[in-house]
Each structure stands twice: as structure tokens, then as C-alpha cells.
Amino acid sequence: MSGISRRQVLIAGALFAGAAAIGARGAAQAGWFGLGSDDTGPVYTGLVDGVAVGGYDPVAYFTQGKPVEGSRDFTATHRGAEWRFASAANRDAFLADPEKYAPAYGGYCSWAIAEGKLAKGDPKNWDIVDGRLYLNYNDAIQKRWRADVPGFISKANGNWPAIAEK
């Protein structure tokens, strides 16, 4: 993905989301992680006990294009975890469509899932691809991930159901 800015990724994600809303939503629902899919499995809460995404606001990645710490003043519970937000508006957007904003694979490291392993996702190592938030373990893993994002997503999608059941 070298040469592609996060802004370009965000724009591509917004275009994908618009197309899905217009008519492709049904097809996307058939996949584990497509827009509107039923993303099940564990949510990583190890960075901050019981709190998803290490306390960062998952909506802010989409609206501000960067990780933004959430506040204890704006929280929601989803899939057994507390989620924090920078504003009431972000919390409300999340509650209206949590799977749109929740990171893939429960916030675990996307590259590790592709490798058949389970590792923490770091909210500061992220990408939005086709309207989906992906977290990775650290800068070095993020670099590996970006070498073949579509391939790693395909592998991770295949591995996640078995990993999520453990």
C-alpha cells in the first residue's frame, strides 16, 4: 500500500459504503466481515481491562482519520465489552450500526489472525480497508500487513471462525 495515503483509503471506504447502501448490502451480509455482517467472536479488551480498542473511539477512525481516545463520559456496551467514545454523537453512531465501526476480528491483530494466531491489536496501528477497521500488533507487523492487505484479509477471514470459537 505504499504511496496510498490514509485519506485515499478513507475515501475508498466511503465509496464502498455508499455502494453497499445503494444495493450491494445483501451480498455483503453473506460474508463474515462485509458491511452489515454479523461479526461474532471475542473482543480484545487486554489493553484496558474490559474496554474494547484500548479505550479509543472506533468511530473517530472513520470521521477524523486517526485514533482518538474515548471518554468515560461516553460509553456503550457491545458484545460483552465497554466501548468508549470522544462524543455522544460518536457513541450514538456506533450504537446505530456497531459492526460498521467495530474493528475486524474483535480488535485482535489482523495479521496474526491471517497467520492463524491470536495477538493483541494496537489501536495506533490501523487501516481502514473497504469500510472496515483493521488493527495490528505494532509498527513492524503493520508494515508486513501492508505488503499484501487483500491476501491477509482473505487468510484472516478464513481463519477467524475457528479462532473465534476457541
N, C-alpha and C positions, 0 to 999 in steps of 0.2 A: 504494500500500500504506500510505498514511498512516493512522494510527490502529490499525494492526495491529502488535503487538509481536513481537519475535523469538521470544518464548516461544510465542505463538499459532502462529507459523509452524512452530516445532519440534513442537508438539502435533499440528498438522495433518499434518506429515510423518510423525510416528509412527503416526497413524491410517491414513495411506495405506500405509505399510509393512506394517502389520498386515493390512489388507485384501488387499494383494498376496500376502502369505504364505499367506493363507487360500485364495485361489482365483483371483486375477487375475494371478498371476505369468506365466502363458503369454502373456496379452495384452500385458503389459508388455515381455516379451522381444522382441516383434516390432519395437519402436521402438529408435532409436539410444541413447536415454538413459533409458529406463524402468528400473525396478528389475530387476536381473539382466541388463541389456543388455550387449552386447559393445562397450564403449566403446573404440574404436581411434583411432589418430592420435597426433600428437606430444604430449608432456608438457612444459609450460613449466618450465624449470629456470634461467631467467636471473637471478633474484634472488640465488640462492646456487648457484654452479656445480655442475651435475649433480644438484641437490636439488629435488624437487618441492615445491610450495606454499611456497616460500621458507623451508623448514625448519620450517614449522608442522605441527602434528599434525592430519591431516584428520579423525580420529575425534573429537577434542575438540570440534569444531564441533557434533557431534550429542550428545555426552554432557555437555558443560559449557556449551554455548550461547555459546561465544566462541572467538576464536583463542588458541591456547596453543602456545608454542614447543616444538618437539620437541627431543629429546636425541640426541647422537651415540651414546649408550649403547643406544638402542632404534631400530634401523633395519631396513628391508626394501628389497628391490629389486623394482620392478614396472614393466613397460613401459619398461625401459631407464633408469629414474631411481631415485635413492635417496630414500626416504621416511623421515622422522623422526617419532618419537612421544614423548609425555610419559611413557609407561609401557609395560611389557611387555604388559600387558592390552590396551592400545590397539593395539599392534603386532599382537598375535595376532588381535584382532577384524578389523583391516584385512586380514590375510593370509587369514582365513576367507571374506571377501567384499569384495575390493578395490574392485570397481565400485560398491558401495553407498556407500563413503566417498570415493573419488577425485572431485575436482571435475569438473564437466561441462567438455567441450571442452579436456581436458588441463590445466585450470587457467589457460587464457588468458582474457582479458576477455570475458565473456559478451555484453555489449552490443556490443563490437567485432565479434564473430563474427556477431551479428544484422545488423550493418551491412556484412558481407562483408569485414571486415578482420581482421588478426591483431595483437593488442596484449597486453602482459603483464597478468596478473591479480594484484591486490594482495591478499594473504591477510587484510588488515584491512578490506577492502570485500567483504562476502559476504552471501549469503542462502541459506537452505535452503528450497526450494520442492518440494513433493510428494516429499520424501525425497531430494532431490538438492542437492548443494552447488554454488553458482554464485559465481564470483569476478568482480570488476570492477576497472577500472583505477585509479580514485580516487574521492573523495567526490562530485565533480560528476557523474561518469559513473554512480555508484551511484544518485544522485538521478534521473537520466534513466531508468535501468533500472527503477526502482520505479514510474515513471509508467505502464508497460504491461508488466509482467512476463510475462503469458501471451503477448502479442504478440511480445515479443522472444525468448522461448524458442522459439516456433514458427518465427520467422525464422532464428534461430541453428541450430535443428535442421536446417532446410533447407539452410543454407549450410555447415555443418560438414563434411559428407563431401568436398566439393570442396576446402575449405581444408585439411583434414587430409591430403589426398593431395599437396599442394604440398611 
